[in-house]
Every structure is written in structure tokens, then in C-alpha cells.
Amino acid sequence: MTQSIDDRLAELGLTLPEAAAPVAAYVPTVIHGGLLHISGQLPFQDGALMTGRVGEDREIPFAQEAAKRCAMMLLAQARRALDGDLSRIERIVKLGVFVNSAPGFTDQAKVANGASELMIDVLGEPGRHARSAVGVAVLPLGAVVEIDAIIAVR
């Protein structure tokens, strides 16, 4: 990608949030062997956690927006871990998407697309990644989605 990531974010009208502090006994990021591992990130909108269960009290578009906001928080965590230099990102290797799902809900992949599409929109080809999209019975603090990442960095 010849355009800077920051320029692409601005072009898309996106502003990354401040990287969230961990809420338990873990660190938000670890760099090892050329890989940046980012702990699970939760979705926030207007300072409030996006909560609920897809297929019960939340619809797919809400959850897709939550996944997009998780992806933005992943990029915010990457920015912090990389001393502000997102150009060090070589490729999004894998996203792990956990969707707070009602029994019988089977469209976790559609929810995960909210994050996947954001990574591709922002990073281009290096944003294409492997992914898992898993339905779970509950997430921390009642979040509707949680996403972690593995990112190749220079």
C-alpha cells in the first residue's frame, strides 16, 4: 500500500480510539518473533460497551458494527505497541472473532465480516487474513463481540 495507513483512515473518516487498558491480569500486546499478538478487544460506541446476544436481543448489523469497532481498537493497540508507527504492519495474519450468540444463531461469519472488511479497507491486501468466527454463550462484561489478532510486523 503506497498510501499511509493514517491517510487511509482519514480518507475513510475513521479516527482510532485510545488504546484501552487491560481489565484483568494480562498485557494488551506482546511482540515476539516478528508477530504482534493483541489480546481480545471489546467494542465501544460513544464511550459505552456494546452489549447483548446476537439472535436474541441484537441483530447482525449491530454486531457487525461492534466487530468493526473491535478492529479499530486492535489497530489502536497496534499503534501503541509499535510506538505510533502503523507502517510497521506487514500483514494481518489472523483474527479470532468471538460472538455472543443465542442458541441456534449460525451467522458468526457475517458478524466477523465487520472486522475483516475494515482491515481490508484500511490496509488493502495486507489486511486480508485467516480468521475464526466462533459463537459463545457469554463474553466478558456482556460484550456482543470480542476479537483478538496476530499481526506480522517489521
Salt bridges, closest charged atoms under 4 A:
ASP6 OD1 - ARG79 NH2 2.06
GLU11 OE2 - ARG8 NH1 2.14
GLU56 OE1 - ARG53 NH1 3.57
GLU65 OE2 - ARG69 NE 2.93
ASP107 OD2 - LYS110 NZ 3.82
GLU125 OE1 - ARG128 NE 3.10
